[in-house]
Amino acid sequence: MNQMHNYLKLSILVSLFSLPICLQAQDNSFAQLEADAAKDSVSLSPAFSVGFTGEIQSDFKRAKFASLLELGACIPLSRNVSIELSSVSFATTHESPLIDDLQCFSNLDADNLPFALSVAGVSWNFHKYHTLFAGLRRVDEDYFCSDVLSLFTNSSCGGFPTITANYDIASYPVAALGIHYMYDRENYTIQASVYNGRGYNKFTGRENMFRFCPDGDGIFALLQGEYRYNGSSYFLGGSLHYGDLYGEATRKARPVVWAYAEQSVTDALSLVAAYSHAFSSDNACRNFCGIGGKYAFKRVDLGLFSDYTRIEGVDDWATEVTCNIQCNRHISLQPAIHVITTGGKTNCVGIMRLAFSL
C-alpha cells in the first residue's frame, strides 16, 4: 500500500511539472483547453503599450515633419472585464497641407494636438465569443483596419470618404461616447456600434470629448459583417447618421453602405477591391471605389492602391505605392509615393515614415 501511495504521489508531481510542456501541443484539444485556462489565470496583469510614428512629407519643393505618439493600457478588473485606455498626441511643423487633395494622402495628418483620449471605457467579454465596450472610442479602432487596407498611408484606406467626408464622426483624431459590440468566431465576425453623431478631442467646453448630445450632434450607428476563408476576408457593412449636416441641412437619416474584399491569391499575394455609396443627395461624397494589392516577403510588404471619389463636385484620383520594412520587432520603415489628381491638377507627394512600438 505504501508503495502504491508513493507511486500516486509521484505520478501527481510528474503530471504537474509536465503541464507546461503539454500546453505547447496545439494539436491536442485537452492541452488547448488547459492553455486557455492558464491564460485566464494570468489575465489580471495590466498591459501597456507605447507607439511613436514620425514621417517626413515632401512634394519635392518643400517638406514638413509630422509625429504621432500613442499610449495604451488595458487594466483587467476580472477575468472578463477590463478598463481600456489609449491616447494620441500629434505635432507637425506646418498645419497646412502640402497639396490641396480631398482625401488627405497621409493618415497621420491633423492639427497640433498635445494630448487627447481616443479610447476610455470598460470592455466586457462574455460567453466566450461576445465583447461589449462602453465609453469613449473611435470608429477606426474597429472598422476599416483590415490586413491589406492598414498597409497604406492614404486616409481613405482607414475610413471611406463616403463616411469621413460627410460627417464629423469619431474618427482620428477625434473620439466620441458610444457602445461597441462584437461577436467573433473562427471564420466570421459581426460588429455593431452606436456613437454620438460628432467626435471631439477637447476636455472642456462644447467640444468636450465626453459630450453625448443626440439632439445637437445626432447619432451615428454602424453594422459590419466579416467572413474569412482560406486567408481571404470579405466585408459588408453599413452606417446610418441621423442629424443635420454641419448645422446647415435638414435633420434626417442618411445611410451609407460599403463592401470590400481582400482576396488571397497566393501565400504572399493578396488583392483588395472596395466600393461604398452614400444614398443621401445632400452628402458631399456619394461614391468611393478602390482597387489594389499587397505582396508580402519575410520582412517587407509591398503595396499598390488606387482609388476614385468625387467630393462636392470635384473629382479626386489617388494612387499610392508603398513598402513597409520591418527592421525588427519594434521598428519599421515605410516609404510611400502618392500620385494625386484633384480637379484636373496632378501632384506627386513622397512620405518617409518611421514607426516604433513597445
For each residue, the residues with C-beta under 8 A, 3 or more apart:
1: 4 5
2: 5 6
3: 6 7
4: 1 7 8
5: 1 2 8 9
6: 2 3 9 10
7: 3 4 10 11
8: 4 5 11 12
9: 5 6 12 13
10: 6 7 13 14
11: 7 8 14 15
12: 8 9 15 16
13: 9 10 16 17
14: 10 11 17 18
15: 11 12 18 19
16: 12 13 19
17: 13 14 20
18: 14 15 21 22
19: 15 16 22 23 34
20: 17 23 24
21: 18 24 25
22: 18 19 25 28 30 31 34
23: 19 20 31 34 35 38
24: 20 21 31
25: 21 22 28 31
26: 31 32
27:
28: 22 25 31 32
29: 32 33
30: 22 33 34
31: 22 23 24 25 26 28 34 35
32: 26 28 29 35 36
33: 29 30 36 37
34: 19 22 23 30 31 37 38
35: 23 31 32 38 39
36: 32 33 39 40
37: 33 34 40 41
38: 23 34 35 41 42
39: 35 36 42 43
40: 36 37 43 79
41: 37 38
42: 38 39 45
43: 39 40 76 79
44: 76 78 79
45: 42 76
46: 73 74 75 76
47: 73 74
48: 71 72 73 74
49: 70 71 72 73 86 357 358
50: 69 70 71 72 357 358
51: 68 69 70 71 72 355 356 357 358
52: 67 68 69 70 355 356 357
53: 67 68 70 108 353 354 355 356
54: 65 66 67 68 353 354
55: 65 66 67 106 108 351 352 353 354
56: 63 64 65 351 352
57: 63 64 65 66 98 106 349 350 351
58: 61 62 63 64 98 349 350
59: 62 98 99 347 348 349 350
60: 348 350
61: 58
62: 58 59 98
63: 56 57 58
64: 56 57 58 92 93 94 98
65: 54 55 56 57 92 93
66: 54 55 57 90 91 92 93 106 108 109
67: 52 53 54 55 90 91 92
68: 51 52 53 54 88 89 90 108
69: 50 51 52 88 89 90
70: 49 50 51 52 53 86 87 88 89 118
71: 48 49 50 51 86 87
72: 48 49 50 51 84 85 86 87 119
73: 46 47 48 49 83 84 85 86
74: 46 47 48 82 83 84 85
75: 46 82 83 85
76: 43 44 45 46 79 81 82 83
77: 81 82 83 122
78: 44 81
79: 40 43 44 76
80: 124 125 126
81: 76 77 78 122 123 124 125
82: 74 75 76 77 122 123
83: 73 74 75 76 77 121 122 123
84: 72 73 74 119 120 121 122 123 133 135
85: 72 73 74 75 117 119 120
86: 49 70 71 72 73 117 118 119 120
87: 70 71 72 115 116 117 118
88: 68 69 70 113 115 116 118 172 173
89: 68 69 70 113 114 115 116
90: 66 67 68 69 108 110 111 112 113 173
91: 66 67 112 113
92: 64 65 66 67 95 109 110 112
93: 64 65 66
94: 64
95: 92 111 112
96:
97: 100 101 104 109
98: 57 58 59 62 64 349
99: 59 105 340 342 347 349
100: 97 342
101: 97 104 105 316 318 340 342 347
102: 161 165 309 311 314 316 342
103: 154 155 156 161 307 309 316 318 340
104: 97 101 107 109 154 155 156
105: 99 101 153 154 155 318 320 338 340 349 351
106: 55 57 66 109 153 154 155 351
107: 104 153 154 155 157 158 172
108: 53 55 66 68 90 153 353
109: 66 92 97 104 106 155
110: 90 92 113 172 173
111: 90 95 173
112: 90 91 92 95
113: 88 89 90 91 110 116 173 201
114: 89
115: 87 88 89
116: 87 88 89 113 173 174 175 201 202 209
117: 85 86 87 120 136 175 209
118: 70 86 87 88 136 137 138 141 172 173 175
119: 72 84 85 86 135 136 137 138 141 175
120: 84 85 86 117 135 136
121: 83 84 133 134 135 136 137
122: 77 81 82 83 84 133 134 135
123: 81 82 83 84 131 132 133
124: 80 81 131 132 133
125: 80 81 128 130 131
126: 80 130 131 132
127: 130
128: 125
129: 183 184 185
130: 125 126 127 181 182 183
131: 123 124 125 126 181 182 183 184
132: 123 124 126 179 180 181
133: 84 121 122 123 124 137 179 180 181
134: 121 122 178 179 180
135: 84 119 120 121 122 177 178
136: 117 118 119 120 121 175 176 177 178 209 210
137: 118 119 121 133 141 142 170 175 176 178 180 193 195
138: 118 119 141 170 171 172 174 175 176 199
139: 142 143 159 163 169 170 171 193 195 220 222
140: 143 144 145 158 159 171 172
141: 118 119 137 138 145
142: 137 139 145 180 182 191 193
143: 139 140 159 191 193 222 224 237
144: 140 149 157 158 159 160
145: 140 141 142 149 150 158
146: 149 150 226 233 235 260 262
147: 150 151 233 262 270 294
148: 151 262 270 272 292 293 294 303
149: 144 145 146 152 157 158 260 262 272 274
150: 145 146 147 157 158
151: 147 148 157 294 301 303 322 324
152: 149 157 292 303 305 320 322 336
153: 105 106 107 108 157 320 322 334 336 338 351 353
154: 103 104 105 106 107 157 305 307 318 320 338
155: 103 104 105 106 107 109 158 159 164
156: 103 104 159 160 161 164 288 290 307 309 318
157: 107 144 149 150 151 152 153 154 290 305
158: 107 140 144 145 149 150 155 171 172
159: 139 140 143 144 155 156 163 164 171
160: 144 156 163 164 258 274 276 288
161: 102 103 156 164 165 166 285 288 309 311
162: 165 166 256 258 276 277 278 283 285 286 287 288 309
163: 139 159 160 166 167 169 171 239 256 258 276 278
164: 155 156 159 160 161 167 169 171
165: 102 161 162 284 285 309 311
166: 161 162 163 241 245 254 256 278 283 284 285
167: 163 164 197 198 220 241 245 254
168: 174 197 198 199 246
169: 139 163 164 176 195 197 198 199 220 241
170: 137 138 139 174 175 176 178 195 196 198 199 220
171: 138 139 140 158 159 163 164 174 199
172: 88 107 110 118 138 140 158
173: 88 90 110 111 113 116 118 201
174: 116 138 168 170 171 198 199 200 201 209
175: 116 117 118 119 136 137 138 170 199 200 201 209
176: 136 137 138 169 170 195 196 197 198 199 200 209 212 220
177: 135 136 195 196 209 210 211 212
178: 134 135 136 137 170 193 194 195 196
179: 132 133 134 193 194
180: 132 133 134 137 142 191 192 193
181: 130 131 132 133 191 192 193
182: 130 131 142 189 190 191
183: 129 130 131 189 190 191
184: 129 131 189
185: 129 188 189
186: 228
187: 227 228 229
188: 185 225 226 227 228
189: 182 183 184 185 225 226 228
190: 182 183 223 224 225 226
191: 142 143 180 181 182 183 222 223 224 225 226
192: 180 181 221 222 223 224
193: 137 139 142 143 178 179 180 181 221 222 223
194: 178 179 219 220 221
195: 137 139 169 170 176 177 178 199 219 220 221 222
196: 170 176 177 178 199 211 212 213 214 217 218 219 220
197: 167 168 169 176 214 217 218 219 220 241 242 243
198: 167 168 169 170 174 176 217 218
199: 138 168 169 170 171 174 175 176 195 196 209
200: 174 175 176 207 208 209 211
201: 113 116 173 174 175 207 209
202: 116 205 207 208 209
203: 208 209
204: 208
205: 202 208
206: 211
207: 200 201 202 211
208: 200 202 203 204 205 211
209: 116 117 136 174 175 176 177 199 200 201 202 203
210: 136 177
211: 177 196 200 206 207 208 217
212: 176 177 196
213: 196 216 217
214: 196 197 217 218 219 243
215:
216: 213
217: 196 197 198 211 213 214 243
218: 196 197 198 214 241 242 243 244 251
219: 194 195 196 197 214 241 242 243
220: 139 167 169 170 176 194 195 196 197 239 240 241 242
221: 192 193 194 195 239 240 241
222: 139 143 191 192 193 195 237 238 239
223: 190 191 192 193 237 238 239
224: 143 190 191 192 235 236 237 238
225: 188 189 190 191 235 236 237
226: 146 188 189 190 191 233 234 235
227: 187 188 233 234
228: 186 187 188 189 231 232 233 234
229: 187 232 234
230: 264
231: 228 264 267 270
232: 228 229 261 262 263 264 270
233: 146 147 226 227 228 261 262
234: 226 227 228 229 260 261 262
235: 146 224 225 226 258 259 260 261
236: 224 225 258 259
237: 143 222 223 224 225 257 258 259
238: 222 223 224 255 256 257 258
239: 163 220 221 222 223 255 256
240: 220 221 253 254 255 256
241: 166 167 169 197 218 219 220 221 253 254 256
242: 197 218 219 220 251 252 253 254
243: 197 214 217 218 219 251
244: 218 247 248 249 250 251
245: 166 167 248 249 254 282 283
246: 168 249
247: 244
248: 244 245
249: 244 245 246 282
250: 244 282
251: 218 242 243 244
252: 242 280
253: 240 241 242
254: 166 167 240 241 242 245 278 279 280 282 283
255: 238 239 240 278 279 280
256: 162 163 166 238 239 240 241 276 277 278 279
257: 237 238 276 277 279
258: 160 162 163 235 236 237 238 274 275 276 277 288
259: 235 236 237 274 275 276
260: 146 149 234 235 272 273 274 275
261: 232 233 234 235 272 273 274
262: 146 147 148 149 232 233 234 270 271 272
263: 232 270 271 272 273
264: 230 231 232 267 269 270
265: 269 270 271
266: 269
267: 231 264
268: 295 296 297
269: 264 265 266 293 294 295 296
270: 147 148 231 232 262 263 264 265 293 294 296
271: 262 263 265 291 292 293
272: 148 149 260 261 262 263 290 291 292 293 294 305
273: 260 261 263 290 291
274: 149 160 258 259 260 261 288 289 290 291 307
275: 258 259 260 287 288 289 290
276: 160 162 163 256 257 258 259 287 288 289
277: 162 256 257 258 286 287 288
278: 162 163 166 254 255 256 283 285 286 287
279: 254 255 256 257 283
280: 252 254 255 283
281:
282: 245 249 250 254
283: 162 166 245 254 278 279 280 286
284: 165 166 311 312
285: 161 162 165 166 278 288 309 310 311 312
286: 162 277 278 283 310
287: 162 275 276 277 278 309 310
288: 156 160 161 162 258 274 275 276 277 285 307 308 309
289: 274 275 276 307 308 309
290: 156 157 272 273 274 275 305 306 307 308
291: 271 272 273 274 305 306 307
292: 148 152 271 272 303 304 305 306 320
293: 148 269 270 271 272 303 304 305
294: 147 148 151 269 270 272 301 302 303
295: 268 269 301 302 303
296: 268 269 270 300 301 302
297: 268 300 301 302
298:
299: 325 326 327
300: 296 297 323 324 325 326
301: 151 294 295 296 297 323 324
302: 294 295 296 297 322 323
303: 148 151 152 292 293 294 295 320 321 322 323 324
304: 292 293 319 320 321 322
305: 152 154 157 272 290 291 292 293 319 320
306: 290 291 292 317 318 319 320
307: 103 154 156 274 288 289 290 291 317 318 319
308: 288 289 290 315 316 317 318
309: 102 103 156 161 162 165 285 287 288 289 316
310: 285 286 287 313 314 315 316
311: 102 161 165 284 285 314 316
312: 284 285
313: 310
314: 102 310 311 342 343
315: 308 310 341 342 343 344
316: 101 102 103 308 309 310 311 340 341 342 343
317: 306 307 308 340 341 342
318: 101 103 105 154 156 306 307 308 338 339 340 341
319: 304 305 306 307 338 339 340
320: 105 152 153 154 292 303 304 305 306 336 337 338
321: 303 304 336 337
322: 151 152 153 302 303 304 334 335 336 337
323: 300 301 302 303 334 335 336
324: 151 300 301 303 332 333 334
325: 299 300 332 333 334
326: 299 300 329 331 332
327: 299 331 332 333
328: 331
329: 326
330: 356 357 358
331: 326 327 328 354 355 356
332: 324 325 326 327 354 355
333: 324 325 327 352 353 354 355
334: 153 322 323 324 325 351 352 353 354 355
335: 322 323 350 351 352 353
336: 152 153 320 321 322 323 350 351 353
337: 320 321 322 348 349 350 351
338: 105 153 154 318 319 320 348 349 350 351
339: 318 319 346 347 348
340: 99 101 103 105 316 317 318 319 346 347 348 349
341: 315 316 317 318 344 345 346 347
342: 99 100 101 102 314 315 316 317 345 347
343: 314 315 316
344: 315 341
345: 341 342
346: 339 340 341
347: 59 99 101 339 340 341 342
348: 59 60 337 338 339 340
349: 57 58 59 98 99 105 337 338 340
350: 57 58 59 60 335 336 337 338
351: 55 56 57 105 106 153 334 335 336 337 338
352: 55 56 333 334 335
353: 53 54 55 108 153 333 334 335 336
354: 53 54 55 331 332 333 334
355: 51 52 53 331 332 333 334
356: 51 52 53 330 331
357: 49 50 51 52 330
358: 49 50 51 330
